[in-house]
Amino acid sequence: MKNTTLFFLLTSLFFSCQTKTNVIDTEKVNPKEEIISTNEYMVLATNWYQQAAEMRAIYYQTYFFAKERLILNKKALKSTKKPAVVLDIDETILNNSPSQAKAIVTGKSFSKETWKVWTDLAIAEALPGAVDFTNFAKNQGVEVFYISNRDTSELQSTVKNLQEKGFPNAKAEYILLRTSTSDKTPRREQVSQNYEIILFVGDNLTDFSEMYAKRSDDMAFGLVDENKADFGTKFIVLPNPMYGEWEKAMYKNSYKWSENQKDSLRKSNLKIGY
């Protein structure tokens, strides 16, 4: 009897261990876990953008300050041209964080195709303070232009999105999208032919000047320091911790690295001061 009892106990223990091991092995090769880990580095930044009340406060605060700067710059205007303000679109006036969240969950890297699936929906929410500021500018007699590196194939959906969210000048002639180059200089010059641009609003430094496009080893810190007088006067910067040329700079200005290499480069850029 004792031997039989002992046999059953050992047998139960064996199968219990086998079951537990199988569960662990399954979790290790779970495709969902592998997919999520691919873009795991974006989770906290996207959480901040979507969930932090501080994010909303910063946008309200920045657009409030942009109103004051707009009035000051308009008063100081000496040109006979009509004043204009130029704004970027993505993460400046429209919130595309759901597309970032989708990339995290699916594990799919950014591509023109996946991005267009999102923009075609034309459902991006307006960012805090953006609609109020652009309408304020329009009411002050300052023309509103949008210069974005969305592809020209996204024009119709972009117009629809801006119209439904209440942005002024949500028309093709006021929305300058990317054609052959991501350099916004020619499009800024196009606006400048008939208008005096008194303020730029964006979340990326190349929304203001192409000199920030190729960031050196100091990540453009030196350029920003040299031109610090522009920020808060000519240029209004909004926060975007999810993506941008600041990230590309960490990858030595190229995205052509493996995911493991990118992870190593991100970590190598961390500064530990003790």
N, C-alpha and C positions, 0 to 999 in steps of 0.2 A: 504493500500500500504506500509506504514511504517512497519507494523507488518510483512508483507511478506518479505520485504527486510531484516529486522532484522533476520527472520527465516533462510533465505538463508546464511546470513553472519555467524550466529552461527553454522549452519550445515557444512559450508565449513571449519570453524575453527576447528570443532570437527574432521572431517575426515583428515584434515591436520596434526593435532596432533597425530591421530592414526597412520597415515602413517609414520610419523617421529619416533614414538615409535617402530613400527615394524622394521624399518631399524636398529635402535640401537640394538634391541634385536637380530636381525639376525647377526650383527657384533660380538656380545658377544659370540655367539655359533658357529661362523664360524670355521670349522675344520682347515682351512688353518692358521688362526690366532693362534690357539692352537698349531699347529705343529711347526710354526716358533718360538713361545715363548719357546719351549722345549730346543732348543739349542741356544737361543738368546745370552747367555753369550760368545759364540765363535765368534760372528760377527766381533767385532772390531779387535781382534787378527788376524782373517783370512783376513780381509780387509788390515791390515798392511802388512801381508805377501805377498798379491797379488798386492797391489797398492802403497805401500810406496817405493819411490826411495831410501830412506835410507836403506831399506832392501837389495836392490841390491848392494848399496855401501858397506855395511858391509860384504857381501859375497865376493865381489871382493877384499876388503881390507884384509879380513882374509886369503883368498887363496894366495894372494900376499905374506903376511907374512909367510904363511906355506911353500912357496917355499924357502924363505931365511932360515927358520929353518931347512928345509930338507937338504940343502947344508951344514949348520953348523954341523948338527948331523952326516951326512955322513963323513965329514972330521974328526970328533972326534971318529969315530967308531974304536974300537980295536979288535972286534971279526973277526974271519975268515969266519963267515957266510955271505951270501949275504944280504945286507940291504933290508928292506921292509917297506912299509907304509900300515897301516890298516885304512880303512874308513868304517863308517856306510853308509847306503844307503838312508833311508827315511829322508828327510829334512836335509840331509848332501850333497848328490849329486843329488837326484831326488826330484822334487817338487810335493808333493801330496796334495797341498792345494785344488785342485778341489774336492777331496773326502770329505774334511772338509766342503766346500761350499755346497755340495750335502746333507750332514748330516743336515746342518742348514735349508735348504729349505724343505727337506722332514720330518725333525723332527725325523729321525731314529738314534738311538744311535749306537755307534761303535759296530760292530760285525765281527767275522772272515768271515762271509758270505758276508757282504756288502763290506768289505775291499778287498776280493778276486775278487769280481766283478770288482773293480777298477783296481787292479794290473793285472788281466787277459787281460785288454785292452792294456797294455804295451805302454801307451802314455804319461807317466809322463815326463815333461820337465826337462832338466838338469838345475841345479841351477847355478847362475852366478859364473864363475871362476872354477867350478868343473872339467869340461872336460880338460881345459887348465892345471890345476894343476896335474891331474892324468897322463896326457900324458907327462908333464914335468918330473914327477918322473920317469916314465918308461924310458925316454930318458937319465936320469941321472944314469941309471943302478940300480934303486931302484924298486923292485918288488911291484906290486900293488895288495892288497887283499881287498875284501869287506866282512865284517862280519855284518850280519843283522838278526833281529828277524822276518823277513818274514818267513813264513812256507816253508818247503822244497817242498810242492806242488806248490809253486809259482816260482820255479827255472826257468822253461822254459820261462815264461813271463818276468822274471827279466833279464835273459840273453838277450832276444830279445830287451827289452827296453834299456839296457845299450849299446848294439851293435848299435842300430839305432841312439843313441845320441852321438856316437863316443868315448865311454870310452874304455881305454885299458884293456886287460885281461878280457873281457866280456865272460868268459868261466866258465863252471861248477867248474873246479878245483880251481878257484880263488874266488869263491863266496860261503861263508859258511853261510848257513841259519839255522834257529832254527829246532831242532829235538825234543828232549824230555824236554829241559829246555831253558828258556830265558837267563840264565846265559851265558855270552859270554866267560867266562874264559877258558873252555876247547877248544874252537875254537881258542882263542888267543894262547893258549899253542900248539895247533896243528901247527899253522904257525911258532911258535918259535922253533919247532924241527929242522927246516932246514934254517930258516931265522932269522936275528936280526931285530926286529921291532924298527925302529928309530923314528917313529912318528905315533900318532893316531889322527884321525880327526872324530869328531862326534858332535851331537847336544844334547846329553844326557850324564850325568856323568857316567852311567854304560857302555857307549861305551869305557870307559877308565879303569874302575875298578869296581868290584862287591861290593867293600866296600861302594859304594854310593847307593846300592839297597834299603836298609831299612833306610830311613831318620828319624832321631829322631825329637823331638819337635822343634828343631832349624832349621829344613828343610835342614840339612847337611851344614849349614853355617860354623860350627866349623871344619868339615872335610875339607872343601875347604880352609879355612884359614890355617889349619895345613899343607896342601899340596900345598900351593899357588905357590911354586917353580916349580911345574909340569906344570902349565898352561902357555902356550906360549913357552915351551921348549919341553916337551914330548907330551903334550895334546893340541890340537887346537879345541876350542869350537865355534860352530856356533849357531846362535839364532833360537829358535823355541818357539814362544809364544802361539802356538795353542794347544799343548798337550805335555805330557812327565811325567816322574816320579816326577817332581816338583809339578804337579797337583795332582797326587796320594798321595803325602805327605800331601797335604792340607786335603785330605779325610782320614787322619790317616792310610795311606798306604792300603786302601781298597776302591774299587769302589762299594761295596755292600750297597749303601745308596739310598734312594729315591731321585728323582730330587729336591724336596723341601729341603731335608736334605743337599744335595750337595750345593745347593744355599746358605743355611745358613752357611755352613762351609766355602765357598768361602768368604762370607761377613765377617765372624768372623775373617778371617786372614788379613783383611785390617788394616793397621796401620794409625791411625789418631793422629798426633802429636800435636794437639792444641785443 
